[in-house]
Amino acid sequence: MSDLQTLIDMGFPSEKAQRALEVTGNKGVEPAMEWLLAHGDEEIPTTSVEPESNKSDEKSEEQPATTEETPATEQTAKSLKCDECNKLFKNQTEVEYHAAKTNHSSFSESTEEKKPLTEEEKKAQLALLEQKIREKRQLREETERKDALERERLRIKSGKDMLEAKKKMEELEMQKIMEQRKREKQEEKMARERVRAQIEADKAARRAKAGIQTETQAQVTSPSVTSSSSSNSSPATPKTYTTTKIQIRFFDGSTLTETFDVKEQLAAVRLFIQLKLGAHVPVFGLMTNFPKKVFKDDDFDTPLEKLGLVPSAVLIVTKQ
């Protein structure tokens, strides 16, 4: 807000406020306000002032004629008066300002002269104006403080909303991963059952085919042939595993054992641990003791069978 507008809001006419700022060199509200209180009853000059000698001559020439013609009972208007609050004004500018401020609309001319303010009245008005300035400053500071608090509240609320949205997205992603893992396990289980059923069918077919052979043909086979055939038979193939049992050791020393498919990646074990620890799980790593190995980020995309975690293994959860 400009100094001129501040003086107008205090109740000074705009012309006098402008004049006060010009006289005090636009040094602020307080010097202008002091000048206004000291010269509040003075008229603002609009034309150049003529020398006092010319005025006295003109008055001496015109005075006899006017004094003779003016009746003694004639009264001239010396001020303007508000009929609603009986307040006196020196000029039309003050009337207009008062009407805009109070919505009063009834004014008339008055023969009463608006008396200049005494020193006590000037001090009282100055104190009142200073009080209004302090109140406006306090109101502005309070408004700014409330605005700052409201902005901070909105910032905190926005941050909480973003965290909640992120948490929900993480939970949905975790749920999708779990559902995908369940579907994959179910599909693998069904595939194993189909393979097992096919193997059983092949075994039954071979048994049925072997039953057709006669008992005599079995007796004809000499022991030497039998021994040679057995010696020439291929060595037993190594056993293959489809699942592995993983024992997990947590930070507090507790353990948990879970069975995983050998084709699953190490990331599936990490996901299982995250679900067990809860939503606020800290960042952790995995390692083995025998042989000692700390798994890196690239290892989590590797199947368990290629990491040597078959048919069983112990994984230790480490803090990072």
C-alpha positions as a Markdown table, in Angstrom:
| # | Residue | x | y | z |
|---|---|---|---|---|
| 1 | Met | 0.0 | 0.0 | 0.0 |
| 2 | Ser | 1.4 | 3.5 | -0.9 |
| 3 | Asp | 1.9 | 6.3 | 1.6 |
| 4 | Leu | -0.8 | 8.4 | 0.0 |
| 5 | Gln | -3.4 | 5.6 | 0.3 |
| 6 | Thr | -2.3 | 5.0 | 3.9 |
| 7 | Leu | -3.0 | 8.7 | 4.8 |
| 8 | Ile | -6.3 | 8.6 | 3.0 |
| 9 | Asp | -7.3 | 5.5 | 4.9 |
| 10 | Met | -6.5 | 7.4 | 8.1 |
| 11 | Gly | -9.1 | 10.0 | 7.3 |
| 12 | Phe | -7.1 | 12.7 | 5.6 |
| 13 | Pro | -8.4 | 14.3 | 2.3 |
| 14 | Ser | -6.5 | 13.1 | -0.7 |
| 15 | Glu | -5.4 | 16.7 | -1.7 |
| 16 | Lys | -4.0 | 17.4 | 1.7 |
| 17 | Ala | -2.3 | 14.0 | 1.9 |
| 18 | Gln | -0.7 | 14.6 | -1.5 |
| 19 | Arg | 0.4 | 18.1 | -0.3 |
| 20 | Ala | 1.8 | 16.8 | 2.9 |
| 21 | Leu | 3.9 | 14.1 | 1.1 |
| 22 | Glu | 5.3 | 16.8 | -1.3 |
| 23 | Val | 6.2 | 19.2 | 1.5 |
| 24 | Thr | 8.0 | 16.5 | 3.5 |
| 25 | Gly | 9.8 | 15.3 | 0.5 |
| 26 | Asn | 8.0 | 11.9 | 0.3 |
| 27 | Lys | 9.9 | 10.7 | 3.4 |
| 28 | Gly | 7.1 | 8.5 | 4.7 |
| 29 | Val | 3.8 | 8.4 | 6.5 |
| 30 | Glu | 4.9 | 9.7 | 9.9 |
| 31 | Pro | 6.5 | 13.0 | 8.7 |
| 32 | Ala | 3.5 | 13.7 | 6.4 |
| 33 | Met | 1.1 | 12.9 | 9.2 |
| 34 | Glu | 2.8 | 15.3 | 11.6 |
| 35 | Trp | 2.6 | 18.0 | 8.9 |
| 36 | Leu | -1.1 | 17.4 | 8.4 |
| 37 | Leu | -1.8 | 17.6 | 12.2 |
| 38 | Ala | 0.2 | 20.8 | 12.4 |
| 39 | His | -1.4 | 22.4 | 9.2 |
| 40 | Gly | -4.7 | 20.6 | 9.1 |
| 41 | Asp | -6.7 | 23.8 | 9.1 |
| 42 | Glu | -4.8 | 25.4 | 6.3 |
| 43 | Glu | -6.2 | 25.6 | 2.7 |
| 44 | Ile | -4.1 | 24.1 | -0.1 |
| 45 | Pro | -2.9 | 26.9 | -2.4 |
| 46 | Thr | -4.1 | 26.6 | -5.9 |
| 47 | Thr | -2.9 | 29.9 | -7.4 |
| 48 | Ser | 0.1 | 32.1 | -6.9 |
| 49 | Val | 0.0 | 34.4 | -3.9 |
| 50 | Glu | -0.1 | 38.2 | -4.7 |
| 51 | Pro | 2.1 | 40.6 | -2.8 |
| 52 | Glu | 0.6 | 41.8 | 0.5 |
| 53 | Ser | 0.8 | 45.5 | -0.6 |
| 54 | Asn | -1.4 | 44.9 | -3.6 |
| 55 | Lys | -3.9 | 43.1 | -1.5 |
| 56 | Ser | -4.0 | 45.8 | 1.1 |
| 57 | Asp | -4.5 | 48.5 | -1.6 |
| 58 | Glu | -7.3 | 46.5 | -3.2 |
| 59 | Lys | -9.0 | 46.0 | 0.1 |
| 60 | Ser | -8.7 | 49.7 | 0.9 |
| 61 | Glu | -10.4 | 50.6 | -2.4 |
| 62 | Glu | -13.2 | 48.1 | -2.2 |
| 63 | Gln | -13.9 | 48.1 | 1.5 |
| 64 | Pro | -16.0 | 51.3 | 1.6 |
| 65 | Ala | -18.4 | 50.2 | -1.1 |
| 66 | Thr | -18.9 | 46.7 | 0.3 |
| 67 | Thr | -19.4 | 47.8 | 3.9 |
| 68 | Glu | -22.0 | 50.2 | 2.9 |
| 69 | Glu | -24.0 | 47.7 | 0.7 |
| 70 | Thr | -23.8 | 44.6 | 2.9 |
| 71 | Pro | -26.6 | 44.3 | 5.4 |
| 72 | Ala | -25.6 | 43.7 | 9.0 |
| 73 | Thr | -27.8 | 40.8 | 9.4 |
| 74 | Glu | -26.4 | 38.8 | 6.4 |
| 75 | Gln | -24.6 | 35.6 | 7.3 |
| 76 | Thr | -22.2 | 33.7 | 5.1 |
| 77 | Ala | -21.5 | 30.0 | 5.1 |
| 78 | Lys | -18.2 | 29.2 | 6.7 |
| 79 | Ser | -18.3 | 25.4 | 6.6 |
| 80 | Leu | -20.3 | 22.3 | 5.5 |
| 81 | Lys | -22.2 | 20.2 | 8.0 |
| 82 | Cys | -23.3 | 16.6 | 8.0 |
| 83 | Asp | -27.0 | 16.6 | 9.1 |
| 84 | Glu | -26.7 | 13.0 | 10.3 |
| 85 | Cys | -23.7 | 13.3 | 12.6 |
| 86 | Asn | -23.3 | 17.1 | 12.9 |
| 87 | Lys | -19.7 | 17.0 | 11.9 |
| 88 | Leu | -18.2 | 20.1 | 10.3 |
| 89 | Phe | -16.1 | 20.1 | 7.1 |
| 90 | Lys | -14.0 | 22.9 | 5.6 |
| 91 | Asn | -14.4 | 22.0 | 1.9 |
| 92 | Gln | -16.2 | 19.7 | -0.6 |
| 93 | Thr | -13.3 | 17.2 | -0.6 |
| 94 | Glu | -13.7 | 16.4 | 3.1 |
| 95 | Val | -17.5 | 16.1 | 2.5 |
| 96 | Glu | -17.0 | 13.6 | -0.3 |
| 97 | Tyr | -14.5 | 11.5 | 1.7 |
| 98 | His | -16.8 | 11.5 | 4.8 |
| 99 | Ala | -19.8 | 10.4 | 2.6 |
| 100 | Ala | -17.7 | 7.6 | 1.0 |
| 101 | Lys | -16.5 | 6.4 | 4.4 |
| 102 | Thr | -19.8 | 6.6 | 6.4 |
| 103 | Asn | -22.5 | 6.4 | 3.6 |
| 104 | His | -24.0 | 9.6 | 5.0 |
| 105 | Ser | -25.9 | 11.6 | 2.3 |
| 106 | Ser | -27.4 | 14.6 | 4.0 |
| 107 | Phe | -25.2 | 17.7 | 4.1 |
| 108 | Ser | -25.8 | 21.5 | 4.4 |
| 109 | Glu | -24.0 | 24.8 | 4.6 |
| 110 | Ser | -23.3 | 26.1 | 8.1 |
| 111 | Thr | -22.3 | 29.5 | 9.5 |
| 112 | Glu | -20.2 | 27.8 | 12.1 |
| 113 | Glu | -16.5 | 27.9 | 11.5 |
| 114 | Lys | -14.5 | 24.7 | 11.9 |
| 115 | Lys | -12.1 | 25.4 | 14.7 |
| 116 | Pro | -8.5 | 24.4 | 14.4 |
| 117 | Leu | -7.3 | 21.6 | 16.5 |
| 118 | Thr | -5.6 | 22.4 | 19.8 |
| 119 | Glu | -2.3 | 20.9 | 20.8 |
| 120 | Glu | -4.1 | 18.3 | 23.0 |
| 121 | Glu | -6.5 | 17.4 | 20.2 |
| 122 | Lys | -3.6 | 17.1 | 17.8 |
| 123 | Lys | -1.7 | 14.8 | 20.2 |
| 124 | Ala | -4.9 | 12.7 | 20.8 |
| 125 | Gln | -5.5 | 12.4 | 17.0 |
| 126 | Leu | -1.8 | 11.5 | 16.5 |
| 127 | Ala | -2.1 | 8.8 | 19.2 |
| 128 | Leu | -5.3 | 7.5 | 17.6 |
| 129 | Leu | -3.7 | 7.4 | 14.2 |
| 130 | Glu | -0.6 | 5.6 | 15.6 |
| 131 | Gln | -2.9 | 3.1 | 17.3 |
| 132 | Lys | -4.7 | 2.5 | 14.0 |
| 133 | Ile | -1.3 | 2.0 | 12.2 |
| 134 | Arg | -0.2 | -0.5 | 14.9 |
| 135 | Glu | -3.6 | -2.3 | 14.6 |
| 136 | Lys | -3.3 | -2.5 | 10.8 |
| 137 | Arg | 0.3 | -3.7 | 11.1 |
| 138 | Gln | -0.7 | -6.4 | 13.7 |
| 139 | Leu | -3.6 | -7.5 | 11.5 |
| 140 | Arg | -1.3 | -7.7 | 8.5 |
| 141 | Glu | 1.3 | -9.7 | 10.4 |
| 142 | Glu | -1.4 | -12.0 | 11.8 |
| 143 | Thr | -2.8 | -12.5 | 8.3 |
| 144 | Glu | 0.6 | -13.3 | 7.0 |
| 145 | Arg | 1.3 | -15.7 | 9.8 |
| 146 | Lys | -2.0 | -17.5 | 9.2 |
| 147 | Asp | -1.3 | -17.7 | 5.5 |
| 148 | Ala | 2.1 | -19.2 | 6.2 |
| 149 | Leu | 0.6 | -21.8 | 8.6 |
| 150 | Glu | -2.0 | -22.7 | 6.0 |
| 151 | Arg | 0.7 | -23.1 | 3.3 |
| 152 | Glu | 2.7 | -25.3 | 5.6 |
| 153 | Arg | -0.4 | -27.4 | 6.5 |
| 154 | Leu | -1.2 | -27.9 | 2.8 |
| 155 | Arg | 2.4 | -28.8 | 2.1 |
| 156 | Ile | 2.4 | -31.4 | 4.9 |
| 157 | Lys | -1.0 | -32.8 | 3.7 |
| 158 | Ser | 0.3 | -33.0 | 0.2 |
| 159 | Gly | 3.4 | -34.9 | 1.4 |
| 160 | Lys | 1.2 | -37.3 | 3.4 |
| 161 | Asp | -1.1 | -37.9 | 0.4 |
| 162 | Met | 1.9 | -38.6 | -1.8 |
| 163 | Leu | 3.3 | -41.1 | 0.7 |
| 164 | Glu | -0.1 | -42.8 | 1.1 |
| 165 | Ala | -0.4 | -43.1 | -2.7 |
| 166 | Lys | 3.1 | -44.5 | -3.0 |
| 167 | Lys | 2.4 | -47.0 | -0.2 |
| 168 | Lys | -0.8 | -48.1 | -1.9 |
| 169 | Met | 1.0 | -48.5 | -5.2 |
| 170 | Glu | 3.7 | -50.6 | -3.6 |
| 171 | Glu | 1.1 | -52.8 | -1.9 |
| 172 | Leu | -0.7 | -53.3 | -5.2 |
| 173 | Glu | 2.5 | -54.2 | -6.9 |
| 174 | Met | 3.4 | -56.6 | -4.1 |
| 175 | Gln | -0.1 | -58.2 | -4.5 |
| 176 | Lys | 0.3 | -58.5 | -8.2 |
| 177 | Ile | 3.7 | -60.2 | -7.8 |
| 178 | Met | 2.2 | -62.7 | -5.2 |
| 179 | Glu | -0.7 | -63.5 | -7.5 |
| 180 | Gln | 1.7 | -64.0 | -10.4 |
| 181 | Arg | 3.8 | -66.3 | -8.3 |
| 182 | Lys | 0.7 | -68.3 | -7.2 |
| 183 | Arg | -0.4 | -68.7 | -10.8 |
| 184 | Glu | 3.1 | -69.9 | -11.8 |
| 185 | Lys | 3.2 | -72.4 | -9.0 |
| 186 | Gln | -0.2 | -73.7 | -9.9 |
| 187 | Glu | 0.8 | -74.1 | -13.5 |
| 188 | Glu | 4.1 | -75.8 | -12.5 |
| 189 | Lys | 2.1 | -78.1 | -10.2 |
| 190 | Met | -0.3 | -79.0 | -13.0 |
| 191 | Ala | 2.6 | -79.6 | -15.4 |
| 192 | Arg | 4.3 | -81.9 | -12.9 |
| 193 | Glu | 1.1 | -83.9 | -12.4 |
| 194 | Arg | 0.8 | -84.3 | -16.2 |
| 195 | Val | 4.3 | -85.5 | -16.5 |
| 196 | Arg | 3.8 | -87.9 | -13.5 |
| 197 | Ala | 0.7 | -89.2 | -15.1 |
| 198 | Gln | 2.5 | -89.7 | -18.4 |
| 199 | Ile | 5.3 | -91.5 | -16.7 |
| 200 | Glu | 2.9 | -93.8 | -14.9 |
| 201 | Ala | 1.1 | -94.5 | -18.2 |
| 202 | Asp | 4.5 | -95.4 | -19.8 |
| 203 | Lys | 5.4 | -97.7 | -16.9 |
| 204 | Ala | 2.1 | -99.5 | -17.2 |
| 205 | Ala | 2.5 | -99.9 | -20.9 |
| 206 | Arg | 6.0 | -101.4 | -20.4 |
| 207 | Arg | 4.8 | -103.7 | -17.7 |
| 208 | Ala | 2.0 | -104.9 | -19.9 |
| 209 | Lys | 4.4 | -105.5 | -22.8 |
| 210 | Ala | 6.8 | -107.3 | -20.5 |
| 211 | Gly | 4.0 | -109.7 | -19.3 |
| 212 | Ile | 3.6 | -111.0 | -22.8 |
| 213 | Gln | 7.0 | -112.7 | -22.7 |
| 214 | Thr | 6.8 | -116.4 | -21.7 |
| 215 | Glu | 8.4 | -117.8 | -18.7 |
| 216 | Thr | 10.6 | -120.1 | -20.8 |
| 217 | Gln | 12.2 | -117.2 | -22.6 |
| 218 | Ala | 13.2 | -115.8 | -19.2 |
| 219 | Gln | 14.8 | -119.2 | -18.3 |
| 220 | Val | 16.7 | -119.5 | -21.5 |
| 221 | Thr | 18.7 | -116.3 | -20.7 |
| 222 | Ser | 22.0 | -117.6 | -19.3 |
| 223 | Pro | 23.5 | -116.2 | -16.1 |
| 224 | Ser | 26.6 | -115.1 | -18.1 |
| 225 | Val | 24.6 | -113.1 | -20.5 |
| 226 | Thr | 22.8 | -111.6 | -17.6 |
| 227 | Ser | 26.0 | -110.7 | -15.9 |
| 228 | Ser | 27.5 | -109.2 | -19.1 |
| 229 | Ser | 24.4 | -107.2 | -19.8 |
| 230 | Ser | 24.4 | -105.9 | -16.3 |
| 231 | Ser | 28.1 | -105.0 | -16.5 |
| 232 | Asn | 27.5 | -103.2 | -19.8 |
| 233 | Ser | 24.6 | -101.3 | -18.5 |
| 234 | Ser | 25.0 | -97.6 | -18.3 |
| 235 | Pro | 25.7 | -96.1 | -14.9 |
| 236 | Ala | 22.8 | -94.6 | -12.9 |
| 237 | Thr | 21.9 | -91.1 | -13.9 |
| 238 | Pro | 22.2 | -88.4 | -11.1 |
| 239 | Lys | 19.1 | -87.6 | -9.3 |
| 240 | Thr | 17.3 | -84.4 | -10.4 |
| 241 | Tyr | 15.4 | -82.1 | -8.1 |
| 242 | Thr | 12.4 | -80.0 | -8.8 |
| 243 | Thr | 12.2 | -78.3 | -5.4 |
| 244 | Thr | 14.6 | -77.0 | -2.8 |
| 245 | Lys | 14.2 | -76.3 | 0.8 |
| 246 | Ile | 15.6 | -73.0 | 1.9 |
| 247 | Gln | 16.1 | -72.1 | 5.6 |
| 248 | Ile | 16.1 | -68.3 | 6.2 |
| 249 | Arg | 17.8 | -66.7 | 9.3 |
| 250 | Phe | 16.6 | -63.3 | 10.2 |
| 251 | Phe | 18.3 | -60.4 | 12.1 |
| 252 | Asp | 17.0 | -61.5 | 15.5 |
| 253 | Gly | 18.2 | -65.1 | 15.1 |
| 254 | Ser | 14.8 | -66.5 | 14.2 |
| 255 | Thr | 14.6 | -68.9 | 11.3 |
| 256 | Leu | 11.9 | -69.8 | 8.8 |
| 257 | Thr | 12.0 | -72.7 | 6.3 |
| 258 | Glu | 10.2 | -72.6 | 2.9 |
| 259 | Thr | 10.2 | -74.8 | -0.2 |
| 260 | Phe | 10.8 | -73.2 | -3.6 |
| 261 | Asp | 10.9 | -74.4 | -7.1 |
| 262 | Val | 14.5 | -74.8 | -8.4 |
| 263 | Lys | 13.6 | -72.8 | -11.5 |
| 264 | Glu | 12.5 | -69.8 | -9.3 |
| 265 | Gln | 14.9 | -66.9 | -9.1 |
| 266 | Leu | 16.6 | -65.7 | -6.0 |
| 267 | Ala | 14.3 | -62.6 | -6.2 |
| 268 | Ala | 11.3 | -64.9 | -5.2 |
| 269 | Val | 13.1 | -65.6 | -1.9 |
| 270 | Arg | 13.7 | -61.9 | -1.3 |
| 271 | Leu | 10.0 | -61.2 | -2.0 |
| 272 | Phe | 9.0 | -63.9 | 0.4 |
| 273 | Ile | 11.2 | -62.3 | 3.1 |
| 274 | Gln | 9.7 | -58.9 | 2.4 |
| 275 | Leu | 6.2 | -60.2 | 2.9 |
| 276 | Lys | 7.2 | -61.9 | 6.2 |
| 277 | Leu | 8.9 | -58.8 | 7.6 |
| 278 | Gly | 6.0 | -56.4 | 6.7 |
| 279 | Ala | 5.5 | -53.2 | 4.9 |
| 280 | His | 8.2 | -51.3 | 6.7 |
| 281 | Val | 11.0 | -53.7 | 5.9 |
| 282 | Pro | 14.5 | -52.3 | 6.0 |
| 283 | Val | 17.0 | -52.7 | 3.1 |
| 284 | Phe | 18.6 | -56.1 | 3.5 |
| 285 | Gly | 20.9 | -58.5 | 1.6 |
| 286 | Leu | 21.4 | -62.3 | 1.5 |
| 287 | Met | 24.4 | -64.5 | 2.0 |
| 288 | Thr | 25.5 | -68.1 | 2.7 |
| 289 | Asn | 28.1 | -69.3 | 5.2 |
| 290 | Phe | 29.2 | -72.6 | 3.7 |
| 291 | Pro | 30.6 | -71.7 | 1.3 |
| 292 | Lys | 30.5 | -68.0 | 2.2 |
| 293 | Lys | 29.0 | -65.9 | -0.5 |
| 294 | Val | 27.3 | -62.5 | -0.5 |
| 295 | Phe | 24.7 | -62.3 | -3.3 |
| 296 | Lys | 24.8 | -59.2 | -5.5 |
| 297 | Asp | 22.0 | -57.5 | -7.5 |
| 298 | Asp | 22.8 | -59.6 | -10.6 |
| 299 | Asp | 22.3 | -62.8 | -8.6 |
| 300 | Phe | 18.7 | -62.1 | -7.8 |
| 301 | Asp | 17.8 | -62.8 | -11.5 |
| 302 | Thr | 19.5 | -66.2 | -11.4 |
| 303 | Pro | 17.5 | -69.5 | -10.8 |
| 304 | Leu | 18.2 | -71.2 | -7.4 |
| 305 | Glu | 19.6 | -74.3 | -9.1 |
| 306 | Lys | 22.3 | -72.3 | -10.8 |
| 307 | Leu | 23.3 | -70.6 | -7.6 |
| 308 | Gly | 23.9 | -74.0 | -5.9 |
| 309 | Leu | 21.0 | -73.7 | -3.5 |
| 310 | Val | 19.6 | -77.2 | -4.4 |
| 311 | Pro | 18.3 | -79.5 | -2.8 |
| 312 | Ser | 18.6 | -77.4 | 0.4 |
| 313 | Ala | 20.4 | -74.3 | 1.6 |
| 314 | Val | 20.7 | -71.8 | 4.4 |
| 315 | Leu | 20.3 | -68.1 | 3.6 |
| 316 | Ile | 21.2 | -65.3 | 6.1 |
| 317 | Val | 19.5 | -62.0 | 6.0 |
| 318 | Thr | 22.0 | -59.2 | 6.4 |
| 319 | Lys | 21.5 | -55.4 | 7.0 |
| 320 | Gln | 22.8 | -52.9 | 4.5 |
